């Protein structure tokens, strides 16, 4: 029944590889489709590697898609693995359009790159970055997240990318290509995914840190992204400088706390970003106050720091730097980070979640200019 086999083949176009995020038909993962006279469909699928963690999900979705075709009475799925030649062809096809791996987020890329930084630690930068990434993904954007805080990695835990022992989920490797795990719609990579324990200490100096960030940006296959967020370590050290060198067109979001004394150190991170050619696009004030039962707000960490940082950074560039939001202290925000359940999903009505979602809305509305970029077509 060749027509029914063709219908099954078309239906398989709806099956998405959960790691690469493309239809398996586009990835040449369908080995063959046939249907016997009784309407039983036989589908061969070829996984990228032995032990592919997405194997069960792909097989389940293939069965569901094929069984939904009118006239199909049953489905048999034969699972095999790509040959080295087929795997190499897949990797080359996924990298099509890039002169080299390092060009994935180069000057011609249409992906907006936003580095989230802070002058010092303990301001909740990683929690804000993870929730912001999820909020952007909820708006329908394709979002990637690089945990560039190599020494203090925490993103896997905040996004629930850990097992019962707290060990981060490892990315899938297809030869030299790394497929980042996906959580809440966000493709994520962290050095925490390459160590054996959540308490492992990464004691690296400048050259190793630079190489790690370079590999995250080059060897990890993010596919077509609308936004790539980078959770930078606090301060103005080696990683901030490396990101400035590797991604000079990146935009920068500065996270600070309300006390005016924090303005000095937060301002420095923005100044260093500008020195490498990056643009500061906004300030987020975290821990802005704690709501009380009587409706008043207890300002545990003072007030005005976010506005002061925005004012100071505005003086150094053409466009004013806005204070995008003041995120109040929230027990739910802290608890969600500990549980791997971002508050923008689990408790969107919480004031902190609402503030973070407002930042996501402002960033999504801002868009990215196309001046000076190749658009992939020519006029004849």
N, C-alpha and C positions, 0 to 999 in steps of 0.2 A: 504494500500500500504506500507508494511513493508520495502521494499528496499528504497523507497523514503524517508521514515521517518529516515532510517539509514543515508542517504545522508545529510539530514537536520541536524541530530545530529553531523555528522562530520564537517559540515560547521560552526556550532556554536563554534567549537574549535578555530576559528579565532577571536572570540569576546573576547576582553581583558577588565577585570575590570580596569577602569582608575585609581583607587586608589591603589589596591593591585598589579596591573600590572601582572596578570596571567590570562590565559584563564578561562572563567566562567565554562567550562566543568571540569577543574581540581579542581575548588573550590566547586563542587557539587551545583552550582547555577541553574542548569537546572533541573526543576521538572519533565518534561516529554515532549515527542515529538510524535505527531501523524499526519497523513495526510489522509484526507477523499478521497473517490473515485474520486472526482472532482479535486483533487490536492491542496486543501486548507490545509495549514499547521497550526497546533495548537501547540504553544510552551509555556510551563510554566517556568517562571524564579522566583527564590527565592532570594530576596535581603538580605543583611546581617542584616540591621536594618530598622526600620520604618523611613521614611523621608530620606533615603539614598540620598546624593546629586548627586550621579552618576546614579540615577535611569533612568532619561530621556536618557542619553547617552547610557546606556546598552540596554534599550528597542529599541532605534533607531538602534543600531548596530545589535541586534538580528533580527529585521525585515529585515534589509538590507542583512544580511548573509543568512537568510532562503529564501528570495525572489530570491536570485541569483542562487539557485539550479534549474537546468533544470527540468521542469515538475511541479514546484510549481506555482499555479495560484493565490495564496493569502496567507496572513499570519495573524493569530490572536495570540496576546501575552497576556498571563494571568500573572499578576505581583502579587506576594505574598511575605511574609517575612519568613526567616528561623525561626524554632523553637529554643528555648534555647538550646536544645540538639544538634541540627545541628550546631548552632553557636559555641558552645563549641568545637565540633569536628573540625570545621574549624580552630579555633584558635590553637588547639593542633597540627593540621597538618601543619600549617604555622610555628609553632615553632619547628617542628621536626628537630632533629640533634643538638639541643642546650640543654645542661644540665640545663641551667637556662637562663632567659632573659638577665642577665648581660653578658652572653657569646657571644652575638650577634657580638661584635667586639673584642672578646677575643684573646688570643695568637694563637689559631688555625684557626682564621678567615682569609680568603684570601682577604678580603677587605683592600685596602690601606687606612690608616687614616692619613690625612694631616691637621695639625693645623696651621692656619694662624694667626700670632701674630705681635705685634709692640710694641716698647718701650713706645710710647705715642699716644694720640688720635690726630685726625685731619690729618692723613696721607693718608686717602682714603682706608684704609684696607678693610672695608666692601664692598665698591664698587668693588674693585679688586677681592675679594673673590667670590662675586655673579657672576661677569662676567667670572671669571675663571671656576666656576662650570658649567656655561652654555656652555663655550667653550669646556670643557671636554665632556659634554653630546653630543655636536655636532659632536664629533669624534667617537660617537657610544658607549661610555662608560656609564655604569649605575652609576649614581651619586646621592649622598645624601648630604645634607647641614644642619648642626646644627648651628643655631645662638646662640652661647654661650655667646654673649655679653648681658647678662641679663639686666643690667642697661641701656645700650644704644642700645637696639635692633633696627635694621633698615633694615634687610634683606627682610622682607615681602614687604615693600614699593619698594625696589630696583628691586625685581622680579615681581612686579605687583600683588602680592597676597593680595590686599586690595580692599575694595568696594569704592563707590563714596565718602564716608565720611572719607576714610583713615583707616577704621578699618580692621585689618588683617582677612583673611579667617580662619575660625576655622577648625581644623582637624576633621575627622570623628572618632567617638569612637565606637568600637565593643567590648562591655563589657570592659575589662581592657586594650584592645589593641588600640593603637592610630595609625590611618592611616594618614601619612603626605600629605598635598596638593602637587600637582605637577605643576611646572611652568617651561616652556622652557625645559622640560625633566628632571628637577631636583626635587627630593623629598626633601621637606624643612620643618623644624620645628623651631619655635621661641617662646620665652615667649610672644612675641607680639600677638600671636594667642590665648592667654588665658586671655587677659585683654580686657576691654570694650571700651577703647579709645586709640588712637595712642599717646595721651599725658600723659597716665597713668604712674605714677612713681613707679618703683619697688624698694623698699627700704629694701633689704634683706642683712643679714650678712652671714658669712661663712657657717654654717650648712645648711641653706636653699639653698644657691647657689650650694653647693655640691649635695644636694638631687635633685635639678632641673636638673643638668647635668646628674646625675645618671639615672633619669627617662627618659630623652631624649634618652640616649643610650640603655636603657633597655625596656621601655614600648612602644616606637615608633617602628612600624613595617616597616623597610626599605626594607625588602626582600634581595635578592642577589645583592649586590653592588660591583662595581669595585673600586670605590673611595668614601670615606666619607670625606668631608671638614668640618672643624670647624672654625667658625669666632670667635676668642677669643677676649675678651676685651683688651684694651691696658694695658701695664704694666705687673707686675709680682705678681698680687694679688691672691685672693682665687680661682678664676676659673682656672687660669693657673696651680695652684698647684693641684686642683682637677683633671683636665684633665691629668696631669702627673701621678697621682695615679691610675686613672681609665684606662688610655690608655698609659702605659709606653713604648709601641712599636711604638707609633705614630711618624710620621715624622713632621718636623716643617719648615714652610716657613716664613721668617722674612720680613716685609714690613717697609721700611724707606723712608726718603726724601733725596734730594741731599746735603743739607748743612752738612758740616763735624761735626757741633755741634750735629747733630741728631745721629751720629754714637754711641756716648756713651750710650744713652738711648736704642737704638735699640739693641745694643750688649747685654744688660742685659737680654732681653727677651729670646735671644738664649741661654745664659749661664744657666738661670733657667731651660729651657727645657732640656738641657743636664744633669743637676743635677738630674732630675727625670728619666733618662734613654732614653730620646727621642733623635732623630737624626736630626740635622739641615741640610736640603737638598738644601737650596738656599736662596738667597736674591732677593727681587724685589724692585727697586728704583722707587717710584712714584713721580709725579710732576717734572719730569726731565728737562723740558724746554718748552717754548711756541714758536711755529713756527711763524715767521713774514712774511708779504707779500713779502719781498725781498729775502726770503729764509734763512735768518739768524735765530738764535735761541736765544731768550731772557731767560737767566737762572735766573728766579726770585728768586729761592731758592738756588742758588749756584750750585756747582757740586762736584762730587767725593764721596758723602756720601755713596752711595750704594756699591761702590768698597771698601771703607774703612771698612764697616761693614763686607763684605764678607772676607776681608783679616784678620780681627781680629778673626772672628769666625772659620776660617780655622785653626788657631793656636791651637784650643782645641780638634780637632778630627782627625782621621786617613785620611779620604777623604777630599780634599779641598772643601770649600763651594763656589759654583759659584754665580756670579751675573747673574741671569737668564734673566733679562730685565730691561731697563730703560723706564718707561712709561711716555710719554710726557704729559704736561698739555693739556686738551682737553675740550672744551665747550660741545661737543657732549657727552663725557663720563659723565660729570656732569648732563647734561640735561636728559640723558637716565636714570640715577639713580633716578632723581626726578619724571620721568614719568613712572617708572616701566617697562622700555624697555631697556634691556641690549645692550650696544653698539656693542658687538661682533655679535649680530643678526641684529640690525637695521642699523648699519653703519660699516660693517666689513673692509672697506677700510681705515677708520680713523687710523692714526698712533698709537693712544692709543689702539685701538682694535687689530691692528696687533701685537703690543707688548704683549698684554695679550694672544692672541692666540699662540704666540711663547712660552710663559711659559707653556700653556696647552700642547703643542706638546712636550716640554722637559720633563714634568712630565709623560705624557703618555708613552714616549719612555723609561723612566727610569725603569718602571715595579717594581715588588716587589719580593724580594727573598723568596724562600720557605724553606730555611734551618730551621730545628727545628719545622716545622709545620706538623700536621697530614693532609694527603691528602684524607682521607675517603675511603681507600681501603687497602687490605692486600694481601700479596703474599703467595700462598699455594704451 
